[in-house]
Amino acid sequence: MTVLSAADVSYLAEVPELLVAMDFDGTLSPFSVDPYNCRAVPGAMDALHTLAGLPGTSVMVISGRNIELLSAVTELDASRSAQAARGGDGIIRMVGSHGAEPADKPLVKLSDPQRELLSQLALFAEQQAQRDPGMWVERKPVAVGLHTRGAKDRSVAVTAAQEYQDFALDCEGAKVTVGKDIVEVSVVSATKGGYVSEFLAQATPAIDAVVFAGDDTTDETVMNILRPGQDIGIKVGEGESAATRRLPDPEAVRDFLQQLAQARAARG
């Protein structure tokens, strides 16, 4: 894995049809114990808006957050995002809940057993969160996440997260995702990589290259489907990854997006 280079920017600037896909937390925005106060670093969203208006350039923010919360922190309008049609139309796509909640498609209708499982997961997660005042539960349309970043006692947080994971693994139909300071359990099968793969398969005209940046284990599902020698995956921060490039933090991601927007606008 190497640091993203000027040559990479030049390559991405010249491809006819480009998809710029970004994770949010830890990629466009620093982490916070208060998810409602997270915002992209200054200039990052402006660069994405610029890119979205350039010919042949599709832009997507794909996150584990649900659409409502993703809309709040990105300040993107979900109804406008749902109108995205092709690269260069000036619209940033929003995809929430790890691909299960795209703004341009109706939410998956849950069966009665799935709704019951969702309720059981929420109840158990709430019980675990009560063990430390810094932990909290995020309820999504198809999943329940136990957040432990703000826990006062890390040993309690680790135990609570493990017990929630163990409980979910014993539940038929539950899909467990372990991220940074969160254990999320979904009642449907959805990954960021699955969504991006489907998007690429259906895109018209075809996407010539993808650049994706993410920081968490959940983003590896995208890194693993990127096409070698054609797409570029960027790991943000430390840690192992299937990505071929690395950037240190959201500020560096912002700088890259600004450089890409400038270079792609200048291609003529």
ChimeraX commands (.cxc) that place a marker at each C-alpha (Angstrom):
marker #1 position 0.00,0.00,0.00 radius 0.5
marker #1 position 1.35,3.43,-0.97 radius 0.5
marker #1 position 0.42,7.04,-0.31 radius 0.5
marker #1 position -1.96,8.48,-2.90 radius 0.5
marker #1 position 0.13,10.28,-5.52 radius 0.5
marker #1 position -0.13,13.08,-8.05 radius 0.5
marker #1 position -0.05,10.38,-10.76 radius 0.5
marker #1 position -3.19,8.83,-9.23 radius 0.5
marker #1 position -4.96,12.19,-9.37 radius 0.5
marker #1 position -3.91,12.65,-13.01 radius 0.5
marker #1 position -5.22,9.18,-13.89 radius 0.5
marker #1 position -8.58,9.79,-12.20 radius 0.5
marker #1 position -8.88,13.21,-13.80 radius 0.5
marker #1 position -8.70,11.75,-17.31 radius 0.5
marker #1 position -11.03,8.71,-17.23 radius 0.5
marker #1 position -14.25,9.35,-19.18 radius 0.5
marker #1 position -16.68,8.06,-16.52 radius 0.5
marker #1 position -15.61,8.24,-12.88 radius 0.5
marker #1 position -17.34,7.23,-9.65 radius 0.5
marker #1 position -16.15,9.06,-6.53 radius 0.5
marker #1 position -17.52,7.14,-3.54 radius 0.5
marker #1 position -16.80,8.21,0.04 radius 0.5
marker #1 position -17.49,6.83,3.48 radius 0.5
marker #1 position -18.43,9.57,5.96 radius 0.5
marker #1 position -17.32,9.02,9.58 radius 0.5
marker #1 position -13.54,8.84,9.84 radius 0.5
marker #1 position -13.19,9.64,6.13 radius 0.5
marker #1 position -14.90,12.96,5.43 radius 0.5
marker #1 position -15.48,13.75,9.09 radius 0.5
marker #1 position -13.49,13.20,12.30 radius 0.5
marker #1 position -15.08,10.88,14.84 radius 0.5
marker #1 position -17.20,12.25,17.69 radius 0.5
marker #1 position -18.97,10.71,20.66 radius 0.5
marker #1 position -22.01,12.75,19.59 radius 0.5
marker #1 position -23.04,11.49,16.13 radius 0.5
marker #1 position -25.32,14.47,15.57 radius 0.5
marker #1 position -22.44,16.93,15.89 radius 0.5
marker #1 position -20.23,15.31,13.24 radius 0.5
marker #1 position -19.56,17.38,10.15 radius 0.5
marker #1 position -17.24,16.93,7.19 radius 0.5
marker #1 position -14.00,18.87,7.48 radius 0.5
marker #1 position -14.31,22.32,5.87 radius 0.5
marker #1 position -14.08,22.14,2.10 radius 0.5
marker #1 position -14.74,18.41,1.73 radius 0.5
marker #1 position -18.42,18.61,0.83 radius 0.5
marker #1 position -17.75,21.64,-1.39 radius 0.5
marker #1 position -15.26,19.54,-3.36 radius 0.5
marker #1 position -17.80,16.73,-3.72 radius 0.5
marker #1 position -20.43,19.18,-4.97 radius 0.5
marker #1 position -17.95,20.51,-7.53 radius 0.5
marker #1 position -17.10,16.99,-8.70 radius 0.5
marker #1 position -20.79,16.07,-8.98 radius 0.5
marker #1 position -21.28,18.88,-11.48 radius 0.5
marker #1 position -18.41,17.84,-13.76 radius 0.5
marker #1 position -19.11,15.82,-16.93 radius 0.5
marker #1 position -18.84,12.07,-16.51 radius 0.5
marker #1 position -18.43,12.28,-12.75 radius 0.5
marker #1 position -20.76,10.43,-10.34 radius 0.5
marker #1 position -20.44,11.14,-6.62 radius 0.5
marker #1 position -21.69,8.99,-3.76 radius 0.5
marker #1 position -21.55,9.17,0.04 radius 0.5
marker #1 position -22.11,5.65,1.39 radius 0.5
marker #1 position -22.32,5.19,5.16 radius 0.5
marker #1 position -23.44,2.95,7.95 radius 0.5
marker #1 position -25.65,5.79,9.18 radius 0.5
marker #1 position -29.31,5.71,8.28 radius 0.5
marker #1 position -30.46,8.15,5.61 radius 0.5
marker #1 position -32.05,10.57,8.08 radius 0.5
marker #1 position -28.88,10.93,10.13 radius 0.5
marker #1 position -26.64,10.90,7.07 radius 0.5
marker #1 position -28.69,13.73,5.58 radius 0.5
marker #1 position -28.37,15.72,8.80 radius 0.5
marker #1 position -24.57,15.50,9.03 radius 0.5
marker #1 position -23.86,15.97,5.31 radius 0.5
marker #1 position -26.54,18.66,4.92 radius 0.5
marker #1 position -27.67,16.88,1.75 radius 0.5
marker #1 position -31.36,16.69,0.90 radius 0.5
marker #1 position -32.50,13.08,0.62 radius 0.5
marker #1 position -35.26,13.87,-1.88 radius 0.5
marker #1 position -32.79,15.63,-4.17 radius 0.5
marker #1 position -30.28,12.81,-3.75 radius 0.5
marker #1 position -32.97,10.40,-4.90 radius 0.5
marker #1 position -33.08,12.21,-8.26 radius 0.5
marker #1 position -29.46,11.39,-9.16 radius 0.5
marker #1 position -29.42,9.91,-12.65 radius 0.5
marker #1 position -25.99,10.10,-14.24 radius 0.5
marker #1 position -22.57,11.60,-13.83 radius 0.5
marker #1 position -22.38,15.36,-14.10 radius 0.5
marker #1 position -25.98,16.04,-13.04 radius 0.5
marker #1 position -24.76,17.91,-9.96 radius 0.5
marker #1 position -26.40,15.56,-7.46 radius 0.5
marker #1 position -24.56,13.64,-4.73 radius 0.5
marker #1 position -26.02,10.19,-4.13 radius 0.5
marker #1 position -26.65,9.16,-0.52 radius 0.5
marker #1 position -26.62,5.53,0.56 radius 0.5
marker #1 position -27.30,4.67,4.20 radius 0.5
marker #1 position -27.30,1.59,6.41 radius 0.5
marker #1 position -24.32,-0.03,4.66 radius 0.5
marker #1 position -26.15,-0.13,1.34 radius 0.5
marker #1 position -29.56,-1.22,2.63 radius 0.5
marker #1 position -31.00,2.29,2.51 radius 0.5
marker #1 position -30.21,4.15,-0.73 radius 0.5
marker #1 position -32.04,7.47,-1.07 radius 0.5
marker #1 position -33.27,6.58,-4.56 radius 0.5
marker #1 position -34.96,3.30,-3.66 radius 0.5
marker #1 position -37.75,2.32,-1.25 radius 0.5
marker #1 position -36.71,0.68,1.98 radius 0.5
marker #1 position -36.81,-3.10,2.04 radius 0.5
marker #1 position -40.10,-4.31,3.52 radius 0.5
marker #1 position -39.40,-6.49,6.56 radius 0.5
marker #1 position -41.24,-9.71,7.28 radius 0.5
marker #1 position -42.95,-10.28,10.64 radius 0.5
marker #1 position -40.04,-12.48,11.87 radius 0.5
marker #1 position -37.54,-9.79,10.83 radius 0.5
marker #1 position -39.46,-7.09,12.70 radius 0.5
marker #1 position -39.62,-9.30,15.78 radius 0.5
marker #1 position -35.89,-9.97,15.59 radius 0.5
marker #1 position -35.22,-6.24,15.24 radius 0.5
marker #1 position -37.19,-5.63,18.44 radius 0.5
marker #1 position -35.30,-8.36,20.30 radius 0.5
marker #1 position -31.96,-6.93,19.18 radius 0.5
marker #1 position -32.95,-3.43,20.28 radius 0.5
marker #1 position -34.04,-4.66,23.71 radius 0.5
marker #1 position -30.82,-6.59,24.30 radius 0.5
marker #1 position -28.66,-3.73,23.05 radius 0.5
marker #1 position -30.44,-1.25,25.32 radius 0.5
marker #1 position -29.80,-3.55,28.28 radius 0.5
marker #1 position -26.10,-3.62,27.45 radius 0.5
marker #1 position -25.95,0.17,26.96 radius 0.5
marker #1 position -27.30,0.71,30.46 radius 0.5
marker #1 position -24.09,-0.75,31.88 radius 0.5
marker #1 position -22.17,2.48,31.10 radius 0.5
marker #1 position -23.59,6.00,30.61 radius 0.5
marker #1 position -21.31,6.63,27.65 radius 0.5
marker #1 position -22.73,3.81,25.53 radius 0.5
marker #1 position -25.81,4.27,23.37 radius 0.5
marker #1 position -28.01,2.40,20.92 radius 0.5
marker #1 position -28.69,3.47,17.35 radius 0.5
marker #1 position -31.91,2.11,15.89 radius 0.5
marker #1 position -31.99,1.90,12.11 radius 0.5
marker #1 position -34.78,0.71,9.81 radius 0.5
marker #1 position -33.11,-2.67,9.33 radius 0.5
marker #1 position -30.45,-2.83,12.06 radius 0.5
marker #1 position -29.51,-1.99,15.65 radius 0.5
marker #1 position -26.08,-0.68,16.58 radius 0.5
marker #1 position -24.45,-0.62,20.02 radius 0.5
marker #1 position -21.98,2.29,20.20 radius 0.5
marker #1 position -19.19,2.09,22.78 radius 0.5
marker #1 position -16.88,4.99,21.82 radius 0.5
marker #1 position -18.05,7.20,24.71 radius 0.5
marker #1 position -17.92,4.52,27.42 radius 0.5
marker #1 position -16.31,5.62,30.68 radius 0.5
marker #1 position -15.11,2.09,31.48 radius 0.5
marker #1 position -13.50,0.41,28.48 radius 0.5
marker #1 position -13.58,-3.05,30.05 radius 0.5
marker #1 position -17.35,-2.76,30.49 radius 0.5
marker #1 position -17.68,-1.60,26.89 radius 0.5
marker #1 position -15.67,-4.54,25.56 radius 0.5
marker #1 position -17.75,-7.01,27.56 radius 0.5
marker #1 position -21.04,-5.41,26.51 radius 0.5
marker #1 position -20.05,-5.40,22.84 radius 0.5
marker #1 position -18.99,-9.05,22.99 radius 0.5
marker #1 position -22.20,-10.12,24.73 radius 0.5
marker #1 position -24.30,-8.27,22.15 radius 0.5
marker #1 position -22.35,-9.93,19.37 radius 0.5
marker #1 position -22.74,-13.37,20.97 radius 0.5
marker #1 position -26.47,-12.83,21.44 radius 0.5
marker #1 position -26.89,-11.85,17.80 radius 0.5
marker #1 position -24.88,-14.80,16.52 radius 0.5
marker #1 position -27.38,-17.09,18.22 radius 0.5
marker #1 position -30.31,-15.40,16.44 radius 0.5
marker #1 position -31.34,-16.88,13.12 radius 0.5
marker #1 position -31.30,-14.27,10.38 radius 0.5
marker #1 position -29.06,-11.79,12.21 radius 0.5
marker #1 position -26.05,-10.36,10.36 radius 0.5
marker #1 position -23.29,-9.03,12.60 radius 0.5
marker #1 position -20.90,-6.25,11.58 radius 0.5
marker #1 position -18.12,-5.19,13.94 radius 0.5
marker #1 position -16.72,-1.71,13.28 radius 0.5
marker #1 position -14.78,0.90,15.22 radius 0.5
marker #1 position -16.45,1.10,18.65 radius 0.5
marker #1 position -19.72,-0.32,17.31 radius 0.5
marker #1 position -21.36,-3.69,16.94 radius 0.5
marker #1 position -24.18,-3.46,14.43 radius 0.5
marker #1 position -26.66,-6.23,13.78 radius 0.5
marker #1 position -28.88,-6.20,10.72 radius 0.5
marker #1 position -31.88,-8.33,9.85 radius 0.5
marker #1 position -31.15,-8.08,6.11 radius 0.5
marker #1 position -28.05,-8.88,4.09 radius 0.5
marker #1 position -26.45,-5.64,2.93 radius 0.5
marker #1 position -22.88,-4.43,2.53 radius 0.5
marker #1 position -21.32,-1.34,1.03 radius 0.5
marker #1 position -19.44,-3.55,-1.40 radius 0.5
marker #1 position -22.63,-5.24,-2.51 radius 0.5
marker #1 position -24.27,-1.90,-3.20 radius 0.5
marker #1 position -21.31,-0.53,-5.15 radius 0.5
marker #1 position -21.10,-3.74,-7.21 radius 0.5
marker #1 position -24.78,-3.46,-8.11 radius 0.5
marker #1 position -24.38,0.22,-8.95 radius 0.5
marker #1 position -21.48,-0.54,-11.30 radius 0.5
marker #1 position -23.40,-3.34,-13.00 radius 0.5
marker #1 position -26.34,-1.04,-13.72 radius 0.5
marker #1 position -24.52,2.21,-14.51 radius 0.5
marker #1 position -25.14,3.72,-17.94 radius 0.5
marker #1 position -22.75,4.68,-19.38 radius 0.5
marker #1 position -20.38,2.20,-17.78 radius 0.5
marker #1 position -18.04,3.46,-15.07 radius 0.5
marker #1 position -14.41,3.43,-16.24 radius 0.5
marker #1 position -12.88,3.87,-12.79 radius 0.5
marker #1 position -13.90,4.07,-9.13 radius 0.5
marker #1 position -12.09,5.88,-6.36 radius 0.5
marker #1 position -13.34,4.92,-2.90 radius 0.5
marker #1 position -12.10,6.06,0.50 radius 0.5
marker #1 position -12.97,4.51,3.84 radius 0.5
marker #1 position -11.48,3.94,7.26 radius 0.5
marker #1 position -13.35,1.07,8.88 radius 0.5
marker #1 position -13.67,-2.69,8.57 radius 0.5
marker #1 position -17.10,-2.23,6.96 radius 0.5
marker #1 position -15.40,-0.39,4.09 radius 0.5
marker #1 position -13.32,-3.44,3.24 radius 0.5
marker #1 position -16.34,-4.91,1.44 radius 0.5
marker #1 position -15.85,-2.15,-1.14 radius 0.5
marker #1 position -12.05,-2.46,-1.23 radius 0.5
marker #1 position -12.45,-6.14,-2.03 radius 0.5
marker #1 position -14.65,-5.60,-5.11 radius 0.5
marker #1 position -12.54,-2.88,-6.71 radius 0.5
marker #1 position -11.01,-3.82,-10.05 radius 0.5
marker #1 position -7.19,-4.12,-9.93 radius 0.5
marker #1 position -5.41,-1.68,-12.20 radius 0.5
marker #1 position -8.65,0.16,-12.87 radius 0.5
marker #1 position -10.07,1.35,-9.55 radius 0.5
marker #1 position -8.35,2.96,-6.57 radius 0.5
marker #1 position -9.18,2.14,-2.95 radius 0.5
marker #1 position -7.92,4.51,-0.26 radius 0.5
marker #1 position -7.50,3.44,3.36 radius 0.5
marker #1 position -7.91,6.44,5.67 radius 0.5
marker #1 position -5.79,6.18,8.81 radius 0.5
marker #1 position -3.87,3.23,10.19 radius 0.5
marker #1 position -4.56,-0.47,9.94 radius 0.5
marker #1 position -4.52,-3.33,7.47 radius 0.5
marker #1 position -6.64,-3.04,4.36 radius 0.5
marker #1 position -7.18,-4.41,0.87 radius 0.5
marker #1 position -6.84,-0.82,-0.34 radius 0.5
marker #1 position -3.87,0.03,-2.56 radius 0.5
marker #1 position -3.49,3.62,-1.35 radius 0.5
marker #1 position -3.50,5.37,2.02 radius 0.5
marker #1 position -4.25,8.84,3.37 radius 0.5
marker #1 position -3.75,9.80,7.02 radius 0.5
marker #1 position -6.95,11.63,7.94 radius 0.5
marker #1 position -10.11,13.45,6.72 radius 0.5
marker #1 position -8.12,16.62,6.04 radius 0.5
marker #1 position -5.94,14.71,3.59 radius 0.5
marker #1 position -9.06,13.25,1.97 radius 0.5
marker #1 position -10.41,16.80,1.60 radius 0.5
marker #1 position -7.16,17.94,-0.01 radius 0.5
marker #1 position -7.27,15.01,-2.44 radius 0.5
marker #1 position -10.88,15.76,-3.42 radius 0.5
marker #1 position -10.03,19.41,-4.03 radius 0.5
marker #1 position -7.06,18.43,-6.21 radius 0.5
marker #1 position -9.17,15.92,-8.13 radius 0.5
marker #1 position -11.95,18.47,-8.71 radius 0.5
marker #1 position -9.45,21.02,-10.01 radius 0.5
marker #1 position -7.69,18.51,-12.27 radius 0.5
marker #1 position -10.89,17.00,-13.64 radius 0.5
marker #1 position -12.38,20.44,-14.33 radius 0.5
marker #1 position -9.26,21.40,-16.28 radius 0.5
marker #1 position -9.26,18.36,-18.58 radius 0.5
marker #1 position -11.35,20.24,-21.18 radius 0.5
marker link #1:1,2 radius 0.2
marker link #1:2,3 radius 0.2
marker link #1:3,4 radius 0.2
marker link #1:4,5 radius 0.2
marker link #1:5,6 radius 0.2
marker link #1:6,7 radius 0.2
marker link #1:7,8 radius 0.2
marker link #1:8,9 radius 0.2
marker link #1:9,10 radius 0.2
marker link #1:10,11 radius 0.2
marker link #1:11,12 radius 0.2
marker link #1:12,13 radius 0.2
marker link #1:13,14 radius 0.2
marker link #1:14,15 radius 0.2
marker link #1:15,16 radius 0.2
marker link #1:16,17 radius 0.2
marker link #1:17,18 radius 0.2
marker link #1:18,19 radius 0.2
marker link #1:19,20 radius 0.2
marker link #1:20,21 radius 0.2
marker link #1:21,22 radius 0.2
marker link #1:22,23 radius 0.2
marker link #1:23,24 radius 0.2
marker link #1:24,25 radius 0.2
marker link #1:25,26 radius 0.2
marker link #1:26,27 radius 0.2
marker link #1:27,28 radius 0.2
marker link #1:28,29 radius 0.2
marker link #1:29,30 radius 0.2
marker link #1:30,31 radius 0.2
marker link #1:31,32 radius 0.2
marker link #1:32,33 radius 0.2
marker link #1:33,34 radius 0.2
marker link #1:34,35 radius 0.2
marker link #1:35,36 radius 0.2
marker link #1:36,37 radius 0.2
marker link #1:37,38 radius 0.2
marker link #1:38,39 radius 0.2
marker link #1:39,40 radius 0.2
marker link #1:40,41 radius 0.2
marker link #1:41,42 radius 0.2
marker link #1:42,43 radius 0.2
marker link #1:43,44 radius 0.2
marker link #1:44,45 radius 0.2
marker link #1:45,46 radius 0.2
marker link #1:46,47 radius 0.2
marker link #1:47,48 radius 0.2
marker link #1:48,49 radius 0.2
marker link #1:49,50 radius 0.2
marker link #1:50,51 radius 0.2
marker link #1:51,52 radius 0.2
marker link #1:52,53 radius 0.2
marker link #1:53,54 radius 0.2
marker link #1:54,55 radius 0.2
marker link #1:55,56 radius 0.2
marker link #1:56,57 radius 0.2
marker link #1:57,58 radius 0.2
marker link #1:58,59 radius 0.2
marker link #1:59,60 radius 0.2
marker link #1:60,61 radius 0.2
marker link #1:61,62 radius 0.2
marker link #1:62,63 radius 0.2
marker link #1:63,64 radius 0.2
marker link #1:64,65 radius 0.2
marker link #1:65,66 radius 0.2
marker link #1:66,67 radius 0.2
marker link #1:67,68 radius 0.2
marker link #1:68,69 radius 0.2
marker link #1:69,70 radius 0.2
marker link #1:70,71 radius 0.2
marker link #1:71,72 radius 0.2
marker link #1:72,73 radius 0.2
marker link #1:73,74 radius 0.2
marker link #1:74,75 radius 0.2
marker link #1:75,76 radius 0.2
marker link #1:76,77 radius 0.2
marker link #1:77,78 radius 0.2
marker link #1:78,79 radius 0.2
marker link #1:79,80 radius 0.2
marker link #1:80,81 radius 0.2
marker link #1:81,82 radius 0.2
marker link #1:82,83 radius 0.2
marker link #1:83,84 radius 0.2
marker link #1:84,85 radius 0.2
marker link #1:85,86 radius 0.2
marker link #1:86,87 radius 0.2
marker link #1:87,88 radius 0.2
marker link #1:88,89 radius 0.2
marker link #1:89,90 radius 0.2
marker link #1:90,91 radius 0.2
marker link #1:91,92 radius 0.2
marker link #1:92,93 radius 0.2
marker link #1:93,94 radius 0.2
marker link #1:94,95 radius 0.2
marker link #1:95,96 radius 0.2
marker link #1:96,97 radius 0.2
marker link #1:97,98 radius 0.2
marker link #1:98,99 radius 0.2
marker link #1:99,100 radius 0.2
marker link #1:100,101 radius 0.2
marker link #1:101,102 radius 0.2
marker link #1:102,103 radius 0.2
marker link #1:103,104 radius 0.2
marker link #1:104,105 radius 0.2
marker link #1:105,106 radius 0.2
marker link #1:106,107 radius 0.2
marker link #1:107,108 radius 0.2
marker link #1:108,109 radius 0.2
marker link #1:109,110 radius 0.2
marker link #1:110,111 radius 0.2
marker link #1:111,112 radius 0.2
marker link #1:112,113 radius 0.2
marker link #1:113,114 radius 0.2
marker link #1:114,115 radius 0.2
marker link #1:115,116 radius 0.2
marker link #1:116,117 radius 0.2
marker link #1:117,118 radius 0.2
marker link #1:118,119 radius 0.2
marker link #1:119,120 radius 0.2
marker link #1:120,121 radius 0.2
marker link #1:121,122 radius 0.2
marker link #1:122,123 radius 0.2
marker link #1:123,124 radius 0.2
marker link #1:124,125 radius 0.2
marker link #1:125,126 radius 0.2
marker link #1:126,127 radius 0.2
marker link #1:127,128 radius 0.2
marker link #1:128,129 radius 0.2
marker link #1:129,130 radius 0.2
marker link #1:130,131 radius 0.2
marker link #1:131,132 radius 0.2
marker link #1:132,133 radius 0.2
marker link #1:133,134 radius 0.2
marker link #1:134,135 radius 0.2
marker link #1:135,136 radius 0.2
marker link #1:136,137 radius 0.2
marker link #1:137,138 radius 0.2
marker link #1:138,139 radius 0.2
marker link #1:139,140 radius 0.2
marker link #1:140,141 radius 0.2
marker link #1:141,142 radius 0.2
marker link #1:142,143 radius 0.2
marker link #1:143,144 radius 0.2
marker link #1:144,145 radius 0.2
marker link #1:145,146 radius 0.2
marker link #1:146,147 radius 0.2
marker link #1:147,148 radius 0.2
marker link #1:148,149 radius 0.2
marker link #1:149,150 radius 0.2
marker link #1:150,151 radius 0.2
marker link #1:151,152 radius 0.2
marker link #1:152,153 radius 0.2
marker link #1:153,154 radius 0.2
marker link #1:154,155 radius 0.2
marker link #1:155,156 radius 0.2
marker link #1:156,157 radius 0.2
marker link #1:157,158 radius 0.2
marker link #1:158,159 radius 0.2
marker link #1:159,160 radius 0.2
marker link #1:160,161 radius 0.2
marker link #1:161,162 radius 0.2
marker link #1:162,163 radius 0.2
marker link #1:163,164 radius 0.2
marker link #1:164,165 radius 0.2
marker link #1:165,166 radius 0.2
marker link #1:166,167 radius 0.2
marker link #1:167,168 radius 0.2
marker link #1:168,169 radius 0.2
marker link #1:169,170 radius 0.2
marker link #1:170,171 radius 0.2
marker link #1:171,172 radius 0.2
marker link #1:172,173 radius 0.2
marker link #1:173,174 radius 0.2
marker link #1:174,175 radius 0.2
marker link #1:175,176 radius 0.2
marker link #1:176,177 radius 0.2
marker link #1:177,178 radius 0.2
marker link #1:178,179 radius 0.2
marker link #1:179,180 radius 0.2
marker link #1:180,181 radius 0.2
marker link #1:181,182 radius 0.2
marker link #1:182,183 radius 0.2
marker link #1:183,184 radius 0.2
marker link #1:184,185 radius 0.2
marker link #1:185,186 radius 0.2
marker link #1:186,187 radius 0.2
marker link #1:187,188 radius 0.2
marker link #1:188,189 radius 0.2
marker link #1:189,190 radius 0.2
marker link #1:190,191 radius 0.2
marker link #1:191,192 radius 0.2
marker link #1:192,193 radius 0.2
marker link #1:193,194 radius 0.2
marker link #1:194,195 radius 0.2
marker link #1:195,196 radius 0.2
marker link #1:196,197 radius 0.2
marker link #1:197,198 radius 0.2
marker link #1:198,199 radius 0.2
marker link #1:199,200 radius 0.2
marker link #1:200,201 radius 0.2
marker link #1:201,202 radius 0.2
marker link #1:202,203 radius 0.2
marker link #1:203,204 radius 0.2
marker link #1:204,205 radius 0.2
marker link #1:205,206 radius 0.2
marker link #1:206,207 radius 0.2
marker link #1:207,208 radius 0.2
marker link #1:208,209 radius 0.2
marker link #1:209,210 radius 0.2
marker link #1:210,211 radius 0.2
marker link #1:211,212 radius 0.2
marker link #1:212,213 radius 0.2
marker link #1:213,214 radius 0.2
marker link #1:214,215 radius 0.2
marker link #1:215,216 radius 0.2
marker link #1:216,217 radius 0.2
marker link #1:217,218 radius 0.2
marker link #1:218,219 radius 0.2
marker link #1:219,220 radius 0.2
marker link #1:220,221 radius 0.2
marker link #1:221,222 radius 0.2
marker link #1:222,223 radius 0.2
marker link #1:223,224 radius 0.2
marker link #1:224,225 radius 0.2
marker link #1:225,226 radius 0.2
marker link #1:226,227 radius 0.2
marker link #1:227,228 radius 0.2
marker link #1:228,229 radius 0.2
marker link #1:229,230 radius 0.2
marker link #1:230,231 radius 0.2
marker link #1:231,232 radius 0.2
marker link #1:232,233 radius 0.2
marker link #1:233,234 radius 0.2
marker link #1:234,235 radius 0.2
marker link #1:235,236 radius 0.2
marker link #1:236,237 radius 0.2
marker link #1:237,238 radius 0.2
marker link #1:238,239 radius 0.2
marker link #1:239,240 radius 0.2
marker link #1:240,241 radius 0.2
marker link #1:241,242 radius 0.2
marker link #1:242,243 radius 0.2
marker link #1:243,244 radius 0.2
marker link #1:244,245 radius 0.2
marker link #1:245,246 radius 0.2
marker link #1:246,247 radius 0.2
marker link #1:247,248 radius 0.2
marker link #1:248,249 radius 0.2
marker link #1:249,250 radius 0.2
marker link #1:250,251 radius 0.2
marker link #1:251,252 radius 0.2
marker link #1:252,253 radius 0.2
marker link #1:253,254 radius 0.2
marker link #1:254,255 radius 0.2
marker link #1:255,256 radius 0.2
marker link #1:256,257 radius 0.2
marker link #1:257,258 radius 0.2
marker link #1:258,259 radius 0.2
marker link #1:259,260 radius 0.2
marker link #1:260,261 radius 0.2
marker link #1:261,262 radius 0.2
marker link #1:262,263 radius 0.2
marker link #1:263,264 radius 0.2
marker link #1:264,265 radius 0.2
marker link #1:265,266 radius 0.2
marker link #1:266,267 radius 0.2
marker link #1:267,268 radius 0.2
view
